[in-house]
């Protein structure tokens, strides 16, 4: 565990997502005001909730992530942004507090310390206060931003900054646009091998990988093959880690150690939580890029196809799950 914390710059994400959700749910009790209480994206739309406006989601088309890509790829090859980690920025950390982690700013598309400082300072213009519980020493001991005000966002034209991840295929046979459905998930950056555990094994956990619900896997595969006959559906292991995988050596290591189909940053944490709480779970990923430079793609065409495939799958899958 100590080695994991020492080697992983972004281990805090797993803890902070749950913390952010718990804190911002409290802010939903505010009946007046325009504080943003949730932010989320699903690859098609970006949605927010605002205090005093109940359970209504306000949505708009989602952006494509800006950051570092595998060699030979750029933003034109990427999938529109998706994930739940924006709850951390809603609380004022993550991308909002980029100045707190200048060592990793280059991995999320920023140029370095000065860009991180400029970003966090700009975020103060659209928030209502500072959080005294999260003090940043290299920001003159100021607290992180607290309370994104939707009115200030509109008035100043400044939008919150969100750190996000980009996933790619580890299997050369899987094409861009294909769907991967998890059979199980492993946290690949957990390394307690010094104590005799295999890489990926969480100490004292009674399982190496977190299995997906077999019925959900089978159902999702059948549904996607019918709903999207123009693409292929794959099942297999998905590995997650709080690190940017940028070298061919690391990709080969993930394949060798885990025989994984794809790698990303969130799925195994969700599967881990579901396992502990005995909740059925399956991870579904659309492949946005390949790591071996073996394919090129017309991004606008891919984007439109990815949206169609995702909508078809969800619309067909949810009614089947409810049966």
Secondary structure, DSSP 8 states (H G I E B T S, - for coil): -HHHHHH-TTTHHHHHHHHHHHHHHHHTT--SS-BEEEEEEESSEEEEEETTSTT--EEEE--B--S---TT--GGGS-B-EESTHHHHHHT-GGGGGGGGGGGGGGGT--SHHHHHHHHHHHGGGEEEEEEEEEEGGGTTEEEEEEEBHHHHHHHT----------EESSTTS-TT-EEEEEEEEETT---GGGT--TT--TT-S-SSEE--HHHHHHHHHHHHHHTTTS-EEEEEEEE-SS----HHHHHHHHHHH--SEEESSHHHHHHHHHHTT-----EEE---BTTS-----HHHHHHHHHHHHHHHHHHHHHHHH-
